[in-house]
């Protein structure tokens, strides 16, 4: 068995799926001196007495998202049926060669550019480092959560079965005992920053990346475990973080999710990163976070849009949110044909291009004498609204947020 080969692998539910071997490592407890060593590439049976069962295999399932990649035992892999791994290797080499060739063609044409080559090289290196999850599960408040992706936590925290995170200050620790002692000292029970939203058991804080650097870096590290992108995690100064919490009966604030926003966005982006932590997903919090980001844009007297490029999942979430809000407007409007795209944009804070692309996607817009005409039936509106069951949107009256231009200047200490 080699890295790059593909086999039928038994998945959690017993079904078989085609999986590619991404990495191989010796099982813990086998030849304990090197139990943590990740075995490089092909010659992983280094010791003659080694058996394939002494190793575990990091598998990417072809039909699934990378977040479902996992370490599997040898017995779950059907080695009798290799799925042309060699061909795959050759193909990927060919594609790498093509990429390089393309790059060389480009550089020849524009007479640049070492920079591009270096960038590609860095990207390859980044892919290499981040292809295997480094932390399996975390404890966050009441929940133990299986992670989805690599996150650049310091090496000394990697390789433990569980990492423990304080859900208030987001400090990370190896041992439950350390967390216990930390809780005796950590009396925050809420994120730092200023509370900007309160509706019964739901609260949101604005945290400035410059003023609360460590907290925001910890938030980025934590969220990277569930986000598959290549952002830098250390330069948090230019961002504001809007952290959503559920408040329990004792008044403790349990972090649910967040979105970040550039303090000054040239492109008028109103959201950079968005995440609902897994235990709180499918409860309508994603739409809530988006609705807050648009409410902020409206208070700034502008329109906004999420940072591009959107991930596949981001695209689906935004499409679903835009559709829901548009259908709500159409549902409350007596005559849809009288409403203009500009008016919808003013009502929602959505950019006109996002409204148009959503309506095109839904096949609800036509061109008529150089004008856009919205064509939608009540049945279609009802259908879309019925599909959304759990939804919480920002209530403007609960939001006590002012744009920076309207805030008094901060006192210098
Ligand atoms: Zn803490």
Boltz pocket constraint, residues with backbone or C-beta under 6 A from the ligand:
constraints:
  - pocket:
      binder: B
      contacts: [[A, 166], [A, 167], [A, 168], [A, 169], [A, 170], [A, 171], [A, 182], [A, 186]]
      max_distance: 6.0
